[in-house]
Amino acid sequence: MAEIKWEKDVQAALALAQKAHKPVYLDFWFEG
Amino acid sequence: MQEVFIPVKSECFWDKRTEAMKEFNISWTPTLLVLDATGREHHRVVGFVPSDDFLAHLKLGQGKAHLDRFRFADALKEFTAVIEEHPMAGVIPEAVFFLGVAEYWNTHDPKGLRRAYDTLVARFPQSEWARRAGPYAQIPL
């Protein structure tokens, strides 16, 4: 499986999503 | 996953909540959201889920996004994929329920709702989704 290229910035991801007509998978995580 | 979704990881800081945490009302991690391209939320999962459940949630979320936008044929494909490709996933009862809803909207034939009820009662009788489908028991097949 190809390594996932994660976006870090939500607003940048949404701009990409609009351009690509794709949904967004948003993962909120905590380095505990 | 990248073929279908734009994947985003947003780190949380409890001592100083980020703008994204505030915007999406994040109160626990991990929290997984499926958003459409306009940023509207269609599905949320709070807490860890194993990989097969995770993939099922993504497809369920995609199906709900289609359903919310009245793209019923696309929604049907996603809910069917959840049920067929992730038969052990915890979201199956929810996918069965929404498959019935999508079938109804796609055809305006209420039999899809009744089939969803029958499946839920037969396979997942303890599920809340079986109870939610209860009113569809009256629909004749």
Backbone of each chain as nested JSON, in Angstrom:
{
  "chains": [
    {"id": "A", "residues": [
      {"number": 1, "name": "MET", "atoms": {"N": [0.845, -1.201, 0.0], "CA": [0.0, 0.0, 0.0], "C": [0.879, 1.249, 0.0]}},
      {"number": 2, "name": "ALA", "atoms": {"N": [0.552, 2.209, -0.844], "CA": [1.347, 3.44, -0.919], "C": [1.215, 4.229, 0.384]}},
      {"number": 3, "name": "GLU", "atoms": {"N": [2.302, 4.885, 0.75], "CA": [2.282, 5.681, 1.973], "C": [1.316, 6.865, 1.794]}},
      {"number": 4, "name": "ILE", "atoms": {"N": [0.563, 7.123, 2.837], "CA": [-0.42, 8.21, 2.751], "C": [0.29, 9.546, 2.891]}},
      {"number": 5, "name": "LYS", "atoms": {"N": [-0.027, 10.456, 1.992], "CA": [0.536, 11.807, 2.079], "C": [-0.491, 12.685, 2.786]}},
      {"number": 6, "name": "TRP", "atoms": {"N": [-0.261, 12.887, 4.077], "CA": [-1.226, 13.615, 4.887], "C": [-1.069, 15.118, 4.708]}},
      {"number": 7, "name": "GLU", "atoms": {"N": [-2.185, 15.777, 4.583], "CA": [-2.186, 17.226, 4.716], "C": [-2.171, 17.533, 6.21]}},
      {"number": 8, "name": "LYS", "atoms": {"N": [-1.577, 18.655, 6.598], "CA": [-1.56, 19.035, 8.016], "C": [-2.533, 20.19, 8.29]}},
      {"number": 9, "name": "ASP", "atoms": {"N": [-2.786, 20.96, 7.247], "CA": [-3.586, 22.161, 7.424], "C": [-5.007, 21.936, 6.886]}},
      {"number": 10, "name": "VAL", "atoms": {"N": [-5.99, 22.116, 7.753], "CA": [-7.375, 21.814, 7.378], "C": [-7.857, 22.71, 6.239]}},
      {"number": 11, "name": "GLN", "atoms": {"N": [-7.566, 23.998, 6.337], "CA": [-8.044, 24.911, 5.296], "C": [-7.392, 24.601, 3.943]}},
      {"number": 12, "name": "ALA", "atoms": {"N": [-6.115, 24.257, 3.976], "CA": [-5.427, 23.882, 2.732], "C": [-6.041, 22.615, 2.153]}},
      {"number": 13, "name": "ALA", "atoms": {"N": [-6.384, 21.687, 3.026], "CA": [-7.002, 20.436, 2.579], "C": [-8.366, 20.7, 1.941]}},
      {"number": 14, "name": "LEU", "atoms": {"N": [-9.126, 21.613, 2.536], "CA": [-10.444, 21.922, 1.979], "C": [-10.313, 22.599, 0.611]}},
      {"number": 15, "name": "ALA", "atoms": {"N": [-9.296, 23.423, 0.471], "CA": [-9.062, 24.05, -0.843], "C": [-8.72, 22.984, -1.877]}},
      {"number": 16, "name": "LEU", "atoms": {"N": [-7.887, 22.026, -1.475], "CA": [-7.539, 20.913, -2.365], "C": [-8.772, 20.092, -2.718]}},
      {"number": 17, "name": "ALA", "atoms": {"N": [-9.607, 19.867, -1.708], "CA": [-10.811, 19.047, -1.895], "C": [-11.758, 19.694, -2.906]}},
      {"number": 18, "name": "GLN", "atoms": {"N": [-11.883, 21.012, -2.801], "CA": [-12.779, 21.709, -3.74], "C": [-12.245, 21.621, -5.158]}},
      {"number": 19, "name": "LYS", "atoms": {"N": [-10.929, 21.732, -5.262], "CA": [-10.299, 21.687, -6.584], "C": [-10.433, 20.285, -7.19]}},
      {"number": 20, "name": "ALA", "atoms": {"N": [-10.247, 19.275, -6.352], "CA": [-10.244, 17.886, -6.838], "C": [-11.632, 17.245, -6.789]}},
      {"number": 21, "name": "HIS", "atoms": {"N": [-12.62, 17.954, -6.238], "CA": [-13.972, 17.406, -6.054], "C": [-13.921, 16.105, -5.255]}},
      {"number": 22, "name": "LYS", "atoms": {"N": [-13.145, 16.127, -4.185], "CA": [-13.024, 14.941, -3.334], "C": [-13.473, 15.275, -1.916]}},
      {"number": 23, "name": "PRO", "atoms": {"N": [-13.978, 14.275, -1.199], "CA": [-14.267, 14.491, 0.215], "C": [-12.965, 14.513, 1.018]}},
      {"number": 24, "name": "VAL", "atoms": {"N": [-13.091, 14.906, 2.271], "CA": [-11.936, 15.002, 3.167], "C": [-12.093, 13.999, 4.297]}},
      {"number": 25, "name": "TYR", "atoms": {"N": [-11.009, 13.297, 4.569], "CA": [-10.953, 12.472, 5.779], "C": [-10.079, 13.226, 6.764]}},
      {"number": 26, "name": "LEU", "atoms": {"N": [-10.664, 13.661, 7.863], "CA": [-9.967, 14.512, 8.827], "C": [-9.77, 13.737, 10.13]}},
      {"number": 27, "name": "ASP", "atoms": {"N": [-8.51, 13.555, 10.491], "CA": [-8.139, 12.749, 11.655], "C": [-7.561, 13.672, 12.734]}},
      {"number": 28, "name": "PHE", "atoms": {"N": [-8.324, 13.861, 13.807], "CA": [-7.815, 14.625, 14.947], "C": [-7.113, 13.66, 15.893]}},
      {"number": 29, "name": "TRP", "atoms": {"N": [-5.878, 13.939, 16.199], "CA": [-5.101, 13.03, 17.043], "C": [-4.35, 13.818, 18.108]}},
      {"number": 30, "name": "PHE", "atoms": {"N": [-3.921, 13.056, 19.121], "CA": [-3.214, 13.666, 20.249], "C": [-1.989, 12.824, 20.55]}},
      {"number": 31, "name": "GLU", "atoms": {"N": [-0.847, 13.464, 20.604], "CA": [0.394, 12.765, 20.934], "C": [0.482, 12.677, 22.452]}},
      {"number": 32, "name": "GLY", "atoms": {"N": [-0.098, 11.654, 23.03], "CA": [-0.158, 11.558, 24.493], "C": [1.029, 10.834, 25.101]}}
    ]},
    {"id": "B", "residues": [
      {"number": 1, "name": "MET", "atoms": {"N": [-6.649, 5.099, -0.281], "CA": [-7.521, 6.096, 0.342], "C": [-7.373, 7.462, -0.341]}},
      {"number": 2, "name": "GLN", "atoms": {"N": [-6.133, 7.783, -0.744], "CA": [-5.912, 9.105, -1.363], "C": [-6.611, 9.252, -2.704]}},
      {"number": 3, "name": "GLU", "atoms": {"N": [-6.95, 8.094, -3.332], "CA": [-7.677, 8.18, -4.6], "C": [-9.073, 8.749, -4.379]}},
      {"number": 4, "name": "VAL", "atoms": {"N": [-9.621, 8.479, -3.198], "CA": [-10.999, 8.881, -2.914], "C": [-11.063, 10.139, -2.046]}},
      {"number": 5, "name": "PHE", "atoms": {"N": [-10.192, 10.202, -1.032], "CA": [-10.251, 11.27, -0.034], "C": [-9.004, 12.152, -0.07]}},
      {"number": 6, "name": "ILE", "atoms": {"N": [-9.149, 13.377, 0.41], "CA": [-7.997, 14.182, 0.798], "C": [-7.766, 13.875, 2.283]}},
      {"number": 7, "name": "PRO", "atoms": {"N": [-6.663, 13.189, 2.626], "CA": [-6.443, 12.838, 4.03], "C": [-5.745, 13.962, 4.806]}},
      {"number": 8, "name": "VAL", "atoms": {"N": [-6.262, 14.254, 5.978], "CA": [-5.711, 15.339, 6.798], "C": [-5.506, 14.835, 8.223]}},
      {"number": 9, "name": "LYS", "atoms": {"N": [-4.352, 15.152, 8.794], "CA": [-4.13, 14.887, 10.215], "C": [-3.985, 16.228, 10.916]}},
      {"number": 10, "name": "SER", "atoms": {"N": [-4.752, 16.409, 11.973], "CA": [-4.708, 17.663, 12.709], "C": [-4.378, 17.355, 14.166]}},
      {"number": 11, "name": "GLU", "atoms": {"N": [-3.202, 17.81, 14.62], "CA": [-2.778, 17.506, 15.994], "C": [-3.566, 18.335, 16.993]}},
      {"number": 12, "name": "CYS", "atoms": {"N": [-3.928, 17.692, 18.098], "CA": [-4.716, 18.362, 19.13], "C": [-3.837, 18.743, 20.318]}},
      {"number": 13, "name": "PHE", "atoms": {"N": [-4.129, 19.874, 20.915], "CA": [-3.446, 20.334, 22.118], "C": [-4.524, 20.738, 23.112]}},
      {"number": 14, "name": "TRP", "atoms": {"N": [-4.583, 20.005, 24.237], "CA": [-5.686, 20.245, 25.173], "C": [-5.475, 21.507, 26.0]}},
      {"number": 15, "name": "ASP", "atoms": {"N": [-4.21, 21.877, 26.191], "CA": [-3.964, 23.078, 26.983], "C": [-4.189, 24.359, 26.165]}},
      {"number": 16, "name": "LYS", "atoms": {"N": [-4.12, 24.219, 24.845], "CA": [-4.428, 25.377, 23.988], "C": [-5.089, 24.842, 22.721]}},
      {"number": 17, "name": "ARG", "atoms": {"N": [-6.402, 24.803, 22.741], "CA": [-7.145, 24.171, 21.639], "C": [-6.885, 24.913, 20.332]}},
      {"number": 18, "name": "THR", "atoms": {"N": [-6.695, 24.13, 19.28], "CA": [-6.443, 24.729, 17.97], "C": [-7.746, 25.267, 17.381]}},
      {"number": 19, "name": "GLU", "atoms": {"N": [-7.596, 26.085, 16.355], "CA": [-8.789, 26.618, 15.675], "C": [-9.624, 25.473, 15.084]}},
      {"number": 20, "name": "ALA", "atoms": {"N": [-8.926, 24.466, 14.538], "CA": [-9.652, 23.327, 13.949], "C": [-10.423, 22.575, 15.03]}},
      {"number": 21, "name": "MET", "atoms": {"N": [-9.82, 22.406, 16.224], "CA": [-10.538, 21.732, 17.326], "C": [-11.799, 22.499, 17.694]}},
      {"number": 22, "name": "LYS", "atoms": {"N": [-11.673, 23.829, 17.722], "CA": [-12.846, 24.651, 18.067], "C": [-13.893, 24.579, 16.964]}},
      {"number": 23, "name": "GLU", "atoms": {"N": [-13.431, 24.664, 15.726], "CA": [-14.364, 24.686, 14.59], "C": [-15.188, 23.403, 14.522]}},
      {"number": 24, "name": "PHE", "atoms": {"N": [-14.521, 22.261, 14.824], "CA": [-15.219, 20.981, 14.685], "C": [-15.642, 20.386, 16.035]}},
      {"number": 25, "name": "ASN", "atoms": {"N": [-15.563, 21.17, 17.099], "CA": [-16.027, 20.726, 18.423], "C": [-15.39, 19.405, 18.842]}},
      {"number": 26, "name": "ILE", "atoms": {"N": [-14.076, 19.37, 18.852], "CA": [-13.358, 18.149, 19.213], "C": [-13.172, 18.088, 20.722]}},
      {"number": 27, "name": "SER", "atoms": {"N": [-13.702, 17.018, 21.34], "CA": [-13.603, 16.874, 22.789], "C": [-12.876, 15.6, 23.201]}},
      {"number": 28, "name": "TRP", "atoms": {"N": [-12.462, 14.793, 22.239], "CA": [-11.726, 13.568, 22.544], "C": [-10.969, 13.142, 21.288]}},
      {"number": 29, "name": "THR", "atoms": {"N": [-9.899, 12.365, 21.5], "CA": [-9.154, 11.852, 20.352], "C": [-8.995, 10.341, 20.477]}},
      {"number": 30, "name": "PRO", "atoms": {"N": [-8.801, 9.634, 19.361], "CA": [-8.936, 10.191, 18.028], "C": [-10.398, 10.481, 17.679]}},
      {"number": 31, "name": "THR", "atoms": {"N": [-10.58, 11.515, 16.882], "CA": [-11.885, 11.775, 16.275], "C": [-11.681, 11.816, 14.763]}},
      {"number": 32, "name": "LEU", "atoms": {"N": [-12.458, 11.039, 14.058], "CA": [-12.364, 10.952, 12.601], "C": [-13.612, 11.586, 11.999]}},
      {"number": 33, "name": "LEU", "atoms": {"N": [-13.414, 12.491, 11.064], "CA": [-14.545, 13.134, 10.405], "C": [-14.483, 12.883, 8.904]}},
      {"number": 34, "name": "VAL", "atoms": {"N": [-15.633, 12.696, 8.311], "CA": [-15.732, 12.693, 6.848], "C": [-16.466, 13.969, 6.461]}},
      {"number": 35, "name": "LEU", "atoms": {"N": [-15.776, 14.796, 5.682], "CA": [-16.331, 16.074, 5.233], "C": [-16.501, 16.034, 3.728]}},
      {"number": 36, "name": "ASP", "atoms": {"N": [-17.464, 16.79, 3.231], "CA": [-17.513, 16.933, 1.772], "C": [-16.547, 18.041, 1.352]}},
      {"number": 37, "name": "ALA", "atoms": {"N": [-16.477, 18.282, 0.057], "CA": [-15.48, 19.222, -0.458], "C": [-15.734, 20.652, 0.013]}},
      {"number": 38, "name": "THR", "atoms": {"N": [-16.926, 20.919, 0.535], "CA": [-17.204, 22.26, 1.048], "C": [-16.901, 22.366, 2.547]}},
      {"number": 39, "name": "GLY", "atoms": {"N": [-16.467, 21.259, 3.145], "CA": [-16.139, 21.273, 4.563], "C": [-17.277, 20.869, 5.469]}},
      {"number": 40, "name": "ARG", "atoms": {"N": [-18.4, 20.484, 4.895], "CA": [-19.552, 20.073, 5.71], "C": [-19.344, 18.646, 6.237]}},
      {"number": 41, "name": "GLU", "atoms": {"N": [-19.642, 18.468, 7.525], "CA": [-19.432, 17.156, 8.151], "C": [-20.601, 16.215, 7.856]}},
      {"number": 42, "name": "HIS", "atoms": {"N": [-20.261, 14.95, 7.508], "CA": [-21.297, 13.947, 7.234], "C": [-21.196, 12.714, 8.126]}},
      {"number": 43, "name": "HIS", "atoms": {"N": [-20.02, 12.525, 8.729], "CA": [-19.866, 11.34, 9.575], "C": [-18.763, 11.609, 10.586]}},
      {"number": 44, "name": "ARG", "atoms": {"N": [-18.96, 11.095, 11.808], "CA": [-17.992, 11.309, 12.89], "C": [-17.805, 10.021, 13.669]}},
      {"number": 45, "name": "VAL", "atoms": {"N": [-16.562, 9.715, 13.967], "CA": [-16.223, 8.559, 14.795], "C": [-15.333, 9.047, 15.922]}},
      {"number": 46, "name": "VAL", "atoms": {"N": [-15.747, 8.82, 17.154], "CA": [-14.946, 9.216, 18.308], "C": [-14.384, 7.959, 18.946]}},
      {"number": 47, "name": "GLY", "atoms": {"N": [-13.058, 7.935, 19.132], "CA": [-12.398, 6.785, 19.741], "C": [-11.737, 5.912, 18.687]}},
      {"number": 48, "name": "PHE", "atoms": {"N": [-10.825, 5.069, 19.177], "CA": [-10.057, 4.204, 18.282], "C": [-10.956, 3.165, 17.609]}},
      {"number": 49, "name": "VAL", "atoms": {"N": [-10.699, 2.916, 16.329], "CA": [-11.36, 1.801, 15.641], "C": [-10.291, 1.004, 14.894]}},
      {"number": 50, "name": "PRO", "atoms": {"N": [-10.374, -0.336, 14.912], "CA": [-9.41, -1.14, 14.167], "C": [-9.542, -0.922, 12.662]}},
      {"number": 51, "name": "SER", "atoms": {"N": [-8.545, -1.41, 11.912], "CA": [-8.423, -0.998, 10.503], "C": [-9.642, -1.357, 9.653]}},
      {"number": 52, "name": "ASP", "atoms": {"N": [-10.213, -2.564, 9.833], "CA": [-11.353, -2.926, 8.993], "C": [-12.56, -2.039, 9.314]}},
      {"number": 53, "name": "ASP", "atoms": {"N": [-12.755, -1.779, 10.602], "CA": [-13.846, -0.871, 10.994], "C": [-13.591, 0.531, 10.451]}},
      {"number": 54, "name": "PHE", "atoms": {"N": [-12.341, 0.927, 10.481], "CA": [-11.981, 2.256, 9.99], "C": [-12.352, 2.412, 8.511]}},
      {"number": 55, "name": "LEU", "atoms": {"N": [-11.978, 1.419, 7.706], "CA": [-12.299, 1.487, 6.27], "C": [-13.807, 1.487, 6.051]}},
      {"number": 56, "name": "ALA", "atoms": {"N": [-14.508, 0.688, 6.855], "CA": [-15.974, 0.654, 6.752], "C": [-16.567, 2.023, 7.105]}},
      {"number": 57, "name": "HIS", "atoms": {"N": [-16.005, 2.659, 8.137], "CA": [-16.491, 3.995, 8.509], "C": [-16.269, 5.003, 7.386]}},
      {"number": 58, "name": "LEU", "atoms": {"N": [-15.112, 4.915, 6.734], "CA": [-14.853, 5.857, 5.638], "C": [-15.892, 5.702, 4.532]}},
      {"number": 59, "name": "LYS", "atoms": {"N": [-16.185, 4.435, 4.183], "CA": [-17.178, 4.197, 3.118], "C": [-18.581, 4.604, 3.573]}},
      {"number": 60, "name": "LEU", "atoms": {"N": [-18.882, 4.311, 4.828], "CA": [-20.19, 4.726, 5.355], "C": [-20.309, 6.255, 5.3]}},
      {"number": 61, "name": "GLY", "atoms": {"N": [-19.242, 6.93, 5.688], "CA": [-19.242, 8.386, 5.655], "C": [-19.409, 8.924, 4.242]}},
      {"number": 62, "name": "GLN", "atoms": {"N": [-18.735, 8.273, 3.316], "CA": [-18.862, 8.679, 1.915], "C": [-20.303, 8.479, 1.443]}},
      {"number": 63, "name": "GLY", "atoms": {"N": [-20.897, 7.348, 1.834], "CA": [-22.294, 7.081, 1.471], "C": [-23.231, 8.123, 2.064]}},
      {"number": 64, "name": "LYS", "atoms": {"N": [-23.001, 8.479, 3.334], "CA": [-23.857, 9.473, 3.976], "C": [-23.685, 10.848, 3.324]}},
      {"number": 65, "name": "ALA", "atoms": {"N": [-22.462, 11.147, 2.893], "CA": [-22.224, 12.414, 2.186], "C": [-23.03, 12.439, 0.886]}},
      {"number": 66, "name": "HIS", "atoms": {"N": [-23.019, 11.32, 0.154], "CA": [-23.822, 11.255, -1.085], "C": [-25.312, 11.382, -0.765]}},
      {"number": 67, "name": "LEU", "atoms": {"N": [-25.74, 10.664, 0.266], "CA": [-27.159, 10.686, 0.634], "C": [-27.598, 12.11, 1.01]}},
      {"number": 68, "name": "ASP", "atoms": {"N": [-26.782, 12.78, 1.817], "CA": [-27.125, 14.134, 2.257], "C": [-27.209, 15.107, 1.082]}},
      {"number": 69, "name": "ARG", "atoms": {"N": [-26.51, 14.752, 0.009], "CA": [-26.518, 15.637, -1.17], "C": [-27.439, 15.095, -2.271]}},
      {"number": 70, "name": "PHE", "atoms": {"N": [-28.281, 14.143, -1.889], "CA": [-29.288, 13.567, -2.789], "C": [-28.685, 12.861, -3.994]}},
      {"number": 71, "name": "ARG", "atoms": {"N": [-27.51, 12.292, -3.81], "CA": [-26.901, 11.473, -4.867], "C": [-27.156, 10.014, -4.486]}},
      {"number": 72, "name": "PHE", "atoms": {"N": [-28.368, 9.574, -4.745], "CA": [-28.822, 8.306, -4.171], "C": [-28.15, 7.094, -4.776]}},
      {"number": 73, "name": "ALA", "atoms": {"N": [-27.916, 7.092, -6.085], "CA": [-27.271, 5.928, -6.707], "C": [-25.849, 5.766, -6.158]}},
      {"number": 74, "name": "ASP", "atoms": {"N": [-25.136, 6.886, -5.985], "CA": [-23.787, 6.815, -5.425], "C": [-23.831, 6.351, -3.972]}},
      {"number": 75, "name": "ALA", "atoms": {"N": [-24.828, 6.818, -3.239], "CA": [-24.971, 6.397, -1.849], "C": [-25.209, 4.886, -1.772]}},
      {"number": 76, "name": "LEU", "atoms": {"N": [-26.065, 4.372, -2.662], "CA": [-26.34, 2.928, -2.69], "C": [-25.057, 2.13, -2.873]}},
      {"number": 77, "name": "LYS", "atoms": {"N": [-24.203, 2.593, -3.781], "CA": [-22.942, 1.875, -4.036], "C": [-22.076, 1.825, -2.782]}},
      {"number": 78, "name": "GLU", "atoms": {"N": [-21.989, 2.939, -2.077], "CA": [-21.122, 2.972, -0.889], "C": [-21.678, 2.111, 0.236]}},
      {"number": 79, "name": "PHE", "atoms": {"N": [-22.98, 2.191, 0.488], "CA": [-23.557, 1.381, 1.569], "C": [-23.448, -0.113, 1.238]}},
      {"number": 80, "name": "THR", "atoms": {"N": [-23.649, -0.442, -0.033], "CA": [-23.497, -1.841, -0.447], "C": [-22.053, -2.298, -0.263]}},
      {"number": 81, "name": "ALA", "atoms": {"N": [-21.107, -1.427, -0.589], "CA": [-19.687, -1.775, -0.423], "C": [-19.358, -2.011, 1.048]}},
      {"number": 82, "name": "VAL", "atoms": {"N": [-19.899, -1.205, 1.929], "CA": [-19.661, -1.42, 3.366], "C": [-20.123, -2.818, 3.755]}},
      {"number": 83, "name": "ILE", "atoms": {"N": [-21.338, -3.159, 3.344], "CA": [-21.947, -4.433, 3.766], "C": [-21.211, -5.623, 3.151]}},
      {"number": 84, "name": "GLU", "atoms": {"N": [-20.849, -5.511, 1.88], "CA": [-20.227, -6.657, 1.197], "C": [-18.74, -6.791, 1.503]}},
      {"number": 85, "name": "GLU", "atoms": {"N": [-18.05, -5.673, 1.653], "CA": [-16.588, -5.724, 1.801], "C": [-16.123, -5.739, 3.25]}},
      {"number": 86, "name": "HIS", "atoms": {"N": [-17.005, -5.398, 4.182], "CA": [-16.614, -5.352, 5.602], "C": [-17.684, -6.03, 6.457]}},
      {"number": 87, "name": "PRO", "atoms": {"N": [-17.944, -7.321, 6.193], "CA": [-19.089, -7.977, 6.835], "C": [-18.995, -8.065, 8.362]}},
      {"number": 88, "name": "MET", "atoms": {"N": [-17.782, -7.946, 8.912], "CA": [-17.634, -8.039, 10.369], "C": [-17.582, -6.665, 11.043]}},
      {"number": 89, "name": "ALA", "atoms": {"N": [-17.683, -5.618, 10.276], "CA": [-17.546, -4.27, 10.844], "C": [-18.741, -3.916, 11.725]}},
      {"number": 90, "name": "GLY", "atoms": {"N": [-18.463, -3.112, 12.728], "CA": [-19.521, -2.715, 13.656], "C": [-20.568, -1.801, 13.052]}},
      {"number": 91, "name": "VAL", "atoms": {"N": [-20.248, -1.189, 11.93], "CA": [-21.191, -0.229, 11.332], "C": [-22.202, -0.881, 10.392]}},
      {"number": 92, "name": "ILE", "atoms": {"N": [-22.145, -2.2, 10.263], "CA": [-23.041, -2.871, 9.305], "C": [-24.52, -2.531, 9.562]}},
      {"number": 93, "name": "PRO", "atoms": {"N": [-25.011, -2.592, 10.806], "CA": [-26.437, -2.256, 10.992], "C": [-26.785, -0.85, 10.498]}},
      {"number": 94, "name": "GLU", "atoms": {"N": [-25.921, 0.103, 10.765], "CA": [-26.171, 1.468, 10.281], "C": [-26.155, 1.5, 8.753]}},
      {"number": 95, "name": "ALA", "atoms": {"N": [-25.219, 0.772, 8.147], "CA": [-25.145, 0.734, 6.676], "C": [-26.399, 0.095, 6.085]}},
      {"number": 96, "name": "VAL", "atoms": {"N": [-26.915, -0.949, 6.746], "CA": [-28.146, -1.605, 6.266], "C": [-29.311, -0.614, 6.338]}},
      {"number": 97, "name": "PHE", "atoms": {"N": [-29.391, 0.116, 7.439], "CA": [-30.473, 1.098, 7.589], "C": [-30.408, 2.141, 6.475]}},
      {"number": 98, "name": "PHE", "atoms": {"N": [-29.229, 2.691, 6.269], "CA": [-29.114, 3.753, 5.26], "C": [-29.201, 3.215, 3.835]}},
      {"number": 99, "name": "LEU", "atoms": {"N": [-28.864, 1.941, 3.653], "CA": [-29.086, 1.33, 2.338], "C": [-30.588, 1.341, 2.028]}},
      {"number": 100, "name": "GLY", "atoms": {"N": [-31.384, 1.014, 3.032], "CA": [-32.836, 1.054, 2.844], "C": [-33.325, 2.457, 2.523]}},
      {"number": 101, "name": "VAL", "atoms": {"N": [-32.776, 3.44, 3.222], "CA": [-33.165, 4.835, 2.972], "C": [-32.79, 5.243, 1.544]}},
      {"number": 102, "name": "ALA", "atoms": {"N": [-31.56, 4.892, 1.15], "CA": [-31.089, 5.262, -0.201], "C": [-31.915, 4.552, -1.269]}},
      {"number": 103, "name": "GLU", "atoms": {"N": [-32.282, 3.289, -1.005], "CA": [-33.119, 2.562, -1.973], "C": [-34.469, 3.259, -2.114]}},
      {"number": 104, "name": "TYR", "atoms": {"N": [-35.007, 3.673, -0.985], "CA": [-36.305, 4.353, -1.042], "C": [-36.208, 5.636, -1.885]}},
      {"number": 105, "name": "TRP", "atoms": {"N": [-35.211, 6.461, -1.589], "CA": [-35.096, 7.727, -2.321], "C": [-34.766, 7.51, -3.789]}},
      {"number": 106, "name": "ASN", "atoms": {"N": [-34.017, 6.441, -4.059], "CA": [-33.601, 6.192, -5.439], "C": [-34.755, 5.723, -6.314]}},
      {"number": 107, "name": "THR", "atoms": {"N": [-35.727, 5.019, -5.693], "CA": [-36.805, 4.414, -6.477], "C": [-38.2, 4.915, -6.076]}},
      {"number": 108, "name": "HIS", "atoms": {"N": [-38.291, 5.531, -4.894], "CA": [-39.58, 5.911, -4.284], "C": [-40.456, 4.692, -4.022]}},
      {"number": 109, "name": "ASP", "atoms": {"N": [-39.788, 3.548, -3.906], "CA": [-40.494, 2.314, -3.538], "C": [-40.141, 2.003, -2.079]}},
      {"number": 110, "name": "PRO", "atoms": {"N": [-41.13, 1.976, -1.188], "CA": [-40.825, 1.768, 0.232], "C": [-40.372, 0.356, 0.593]}},
      {"number": 111, "name": "LYS", "atoms": {"N": [-40.416, -0.551, -0.378], "CA": [-40.0, -1.931, -0.065], "C": [-38.536, -1.999, 0.404]}},
      {"number": 112, "name": "GLY", "atoms": {"N": [-37.712, -1.073, -0.062], "CA": [-36.315, -1.055, 0.386], "C": [-36.217, -0.837, 1.895]}},
      {"number": 113, "name": "LEU", "atoms": {"N": [-37.112, -0.015, 2.413], "CA": [-37.131, 0.226, 3.867], "C": [-37.557, -1.033, 4.609]}},
      {"number": 114, "name": "ARG", "atoms": {"N": [-38.543, -1.723, 4.056], "CA": [-39.008, -2.955, 4.685], "C": [-37.909, -4.021, 4.654]}},
      {"number": 115, "name": "ARG", "atoms": {"N": [-37.186, -4.099, 3.546], "CA": [-36.084, -5.072, 3.463], "C": [-35.002, -4.741, 4.505]}},
      {"number": 116, "name": "ALA", "atoms": {"N": [-34.752, -3.464, 4.684], "CA": [-33.765, -3.062, 5.695], "C": [-34.243, -3.513, 7.078]}},
      {"number": 117, "name": "TYR", "atoms": {"N": [-35.509, -3.294, 7.356], "CA": [-36.062, -3.726, 8.648], "C": [-35.903, -5.235, 8.822]}},
      {"number": 118, "name": "ASP", "atoms": {"N": [-36.284, -5.989, 7.791], "CA": [-36.205, -7.462, 7.888], "C": [-34.77, -7.908, 8.128]}},
      {"number": 119, "name": "THR", "atoms": {"N": [-33.828, -7.313, 7.417], "CA": [-32.416, -7.686, 7.585], "C": [-31.948, -7.361, 8.997]}},
      {"number": 120, "name": "LEU", "atoms": {"N": [-32.299, -6.185, 9.467], "CA": [-31.842, -5.77, 10.8], "C": [-32.424, -6.646, 11.899]}},
      {"number": 121, "name": "VAL", "atoms": {"N": [-33.691, -6.971, 11.782], "CA": [-34.328, -7.799, 12.809], "C": [-33.759, -9.225, 12.776]}},
      {"number": 122, "name": "ALA", "atoms": {"N": [-33.471, -9.71, 11.566], "CA": [-32.95, -11.08, 11.443], "C": [-31.49, -11.18, 11.883]}},
      {"number": 123, "name": "ARG", "atoms": {"N": [-30.679, -10.204, 11.511], "CA": [-29.231, -10.32, 11.741], "C": [-28.727, -9.523, 12.944]}},
      {"number": 124, "name": "PHE", "atoms": {"N": [-29.391, -8.435, 13.257], "CA": [-28.905, -7.545, 14.33], "C": [-30.067, -7.122, 15.231]}},
      {"number": 125, "name": "PRO", "atoms": {"N": [-30.749, -8.106, 15.823], "CA": [-31.966, -7.765, 16.58], "C": [-31.71, -6.868, 17.793]}},
      {"number": 126, "name": "GLN", "atoms": {"N": [-30.482, -6.903, 18.33], "CA": [-30.174, -6.065, 19.505], "C": [-29.743, -4.654, 19.115]}},
      {"number": 127, "name": "SER", "atoms": {"N": [-29.577, -4.433, 17.826], "CA": [-29.066, -3.149, 17.372], "C": [-30.112, -2.047, 17.517]}},
      {"number": 128, "name": "GLU", "atoms": {"N": [-29.638, -0.865, 17.866], "CA": [-30.542, 0.29, 17.894], "C": [-31.127, 0.547, 16.504]}},
      {"number": 129, "name": "TRP", "atoms": {"N": [-30.363, 0.194, 15.469], "CA": [-30.819, 0.437, 14.106], "C": [-32.024, -0.43, 13.768]}},
      {"number": 130, "name": "ALA", "atoms": {"N": [-32.105, -1.614, 14.381], "CA": [-33.295, -2.452, 14.2], "C": [-34.514, -1.748, 14.793]}},
      {"number": 131, "name": "ARG", "atoms": {"N": [-34.318, -1.117, 15.943], "CA": [-35.441, -0.383, 16.561], "C": [-35.802, 0.857, 15.742]}},
      {"number": 132, "name": "ARG", "atoms": {"N": [-34.782, 1.536, 15.212], "CA": [-35.069, 2.725, 14.396], "C": [-35.867, 2.363, 13.142]}},
      {"number": 133, "name": "ALA", "atoms": {"N": [-35.611, 1.137, 12.649], "CA": [-36.324, 0.688, 11.447], "C": [-37.702, 0.13, 11.786]}},
      {"number": 134, "name": "GLY", "atoms": {"N": [-38.057, 0.075, 13.068], "CA": [-39.31, -0.533, 13.505], "C": [-40.546, -0.085, 12.732]}},
      {"number": 135, "name": "PRO", "atoms": {"N": [-40.704, 1.222, 12.473], "CA": [-41.911, 1.66, 11.748], "C": [-42.051, 1.042, 10.357]}},
      {"number": 136, "name": "TYR", "atoms": {"N": [-40.94, 0.561, 9.772], "CA": [-41.006, 0.019, 8.409], "C": [-41.561, -1.411, 8.384]}},
      {"number": 137, "name": "ALA", "atoms": {"N": [-41.78, -1.981, 9.569], "CA": [-42.369, -3.326, 9.636], "C": [-43.765, -3.343, 9.018]}},
      {"number": 138, "name": "GLN", "atoms": {"N": [-44.414, -2.185, 8.994], "CA": [-45.781, -2.108, 8.464], "C": [-45.841, -2.054, 6.94]}},
      {"number": 139, "name": "ILE", "atoms": {"N": [-44.702, -1.86, 6.306], "CA": [-44.685, -1.718, 4.837], "C": [-44.84, -3.098, 4.207]}},
      {"number": 140, "name": "PRO", "atoms": {"N": [-45.843, -3.29, 3.344], "CA": [-46.025, -4.607, 2.719], "C": [-44.953, -4.879, 1.657]}},
      {"number": 141, "name": "LEU", "atoms": {"N": [-44.537, -6.144, 1.57], "CA": [-43.562, -6.525, 0.533], "C": [-44.276, -7.022, -0.709]}}
    ]}
  ]
}
